[in-house]
Amino acid sequence: MSITLPTYSRLEIPLLGRRQRVWAIIATGLRKELRRPAAIVVMALGAAFTTITSIAILFIATIIPSGQAPNLTFFSGPASNFFVLFFVSLMASVIGAGLIADDLQSMAFTLYLSRPITQLDYLLAKAAILAPLVAMVTILPLLLAALVAAFLGFFSWTIALEAMGISIVVGGLLTLFYTAITLFLSSLSRRKGIAGAGVFAVNFGLTIPAEVLTIVIGNRSILYLSPWDNYVAVATAAFGASSTGIDWAVALAILLGVTVLAALVTYVRMKAVEVITG
């Protein structure tokens, strides 16, 4: 009688590809944010408040005698709604500040990159988490304001649809800017509180002093230092309204330049992080 030793075979589980891993990061990140009470409150308040105030601004503009029929320029008011600046800062701080900082703190970043994804894949995934949520404040209120105005008969559907198209473009510009800036700040520290404070510093720390100095000195070129004033100049020009006093083309170049620079520096920062593979 012979004794035969048992043989065992190991089941090889195939690794997910790059695309599946990137989508997994996006899905996990969105689920996490949509379950956090703080994020839910900020998103709900931001979307609701900016939408209501944008509709109110548009309604007031139509009832105030201006000597002209309702046209596309009326939509520059909702586009430059100051509450957008406040809530986009709050949303970027609450939601975006920890997107990279938390991964650096928990060392999850090194685990992500120990599998077949690159730093660029990781950053695109994080941007895909933050950008749609920021768009709830930068794009959605403008679309809803135009839609409501058309339904109520304040504007023709032709003007409303054109305004919606422009709103997507200018709102998308602001969304890209704050997505890049927030991820850049989040990559600088393992403490998301510092990144959150940095978002408010970039917004109000530049906007308020720039406007005060403009009034005191009388030189409107100082407003180029303010991201918000640059955006307002671009949005105002896009809707054909009167100039805000600064060149919209220069303002657009500044916003795009800072967006690209922030994205590149964030990428370089991520490339510098030591990753253990294997």
PyMOL commands that set and color helices and strands:
alter all, ss='L'
color gray80, all
select helices_A, chain A and resi 18-35+37-63+72-79+82-96+98-106+108-113+119-138+140-151+157-188+192-217+220-225+227-238+248-272
alter helices_A, ss='H'
color red, helices_A
deselect
rebuild
show_as cartoon
